[in-house]
Amino acid sequence: MDHIVLPGATLGILGGGQLGRMGAIAARRLGYRVHVLDPEPDCPAAQVADEHIQAPYSDLDAARRLAIGVRVVTFEFENVPAATLAELEKHVPVRPSAHALEICRHRVREKQFLASHGFPVAPFRVIASLEDLERGLAELGVPAILKTAEFGYDGKGQRRIAHADEAALAFAPFAGHTAVLEAFVPFDAELSVIGARAQGGEFRAFPVLRNAHARHILDVTRAPAGIAPALEARARELARGIAAALDLIGLLTVELFLVGDDLVVNELAPRPHNSGHGTIEAAATDQFEQHLRAVCGLPLGQTELLRPFAMANLLGDLWERGEPNWQAALREPGVRLHLYGKKEPRPGRKMGHLTALAQSADAAEALVRRARSAL
């Protein structure tokens, strides 16, 4: 049975970072009230929420307090303790479900799930010992990528192995933890597709996004992605199939490698995604509102782009010589600024983003890069 949560009700969000903040803003725009659970005293989402429960994610009493006060719970990141999710589900629907989250938060489970359902993934091996790694390198070849099974993001918890004799050195930081070794994929482009699956199974995906990374952190996203229509359709169908196999309710981001005319699934994120921020200005329904529509049982919104866009991340490095020159960036026509309310800029920390709209993705990317350089 569908669980309909109409505007005016109160929603719960696990996690108070920038995704929680933008999700809370979208919820407030729709007329919902928002309660956030996050351990930080002045987290970005707390600045726009109705109530902030400041507690560790492992605090089951705090989880119960969140559940009692809301009609549905969603989350902004995957690394929520399983016990917390289980406690929440005793009291209130959690969307996406704890089952979907448990698969997507653990790289081994995620890879095994994708492979067992016939979705295209790079060859991989589960690594629990140095012997496993040495055997895996012999089977998959080099270069290869060694990744932690849990708690990895923005390139953290992974290492590229160029030569087999690097095995011992590469394995040392992973000792005592499960990891996954992936064959290197010589990709032509990095893509992502973001789609929402409603409680009744309806699915709508945004146009495919093209992503460029720097230092393993997303740097610039643009759309349209500039790929063949057949590839665009295949990417959307992959996202639809994966969401259905997970029985997921809410938003699913599928990160993809484009290799010639083939698509390879890299990773999954059952939530809004950094690459989708440009939908706030450029799409008929942005990714945050679409996620809320799905988890609350509202009709899904239209996903077409109103104009081509490019989005550029703003990292803490920009503050190294003082406050960035916001006026200079905002003088560029068609550029929008989003800051996340984080008080301490650090190198590599996502502090905000710029979005530019233009007549083409090329023009939008040139504009957003020029605006960021002006900072």
Helices and strands as residue ranges (DSSP letters): E 10-14, H 18-30, E 33-38, G 45-47, E 51-54, H 60-68, E 72-75, H 82-89, H 98-104, H 107-116, E 124-127, H 130-140, E 144-148, E 158-161, G 164-166, H 167-171, G 172-174, E 179-183, E 189-197, E 203-205, E 209-214, E 217-223, H 229-246, E 250-259, E 262-269, G 274-276, H 279-282, H 287-296, E 309-315, G 316-319, H 326-330, E 335-339, E 350-357, H 361-374
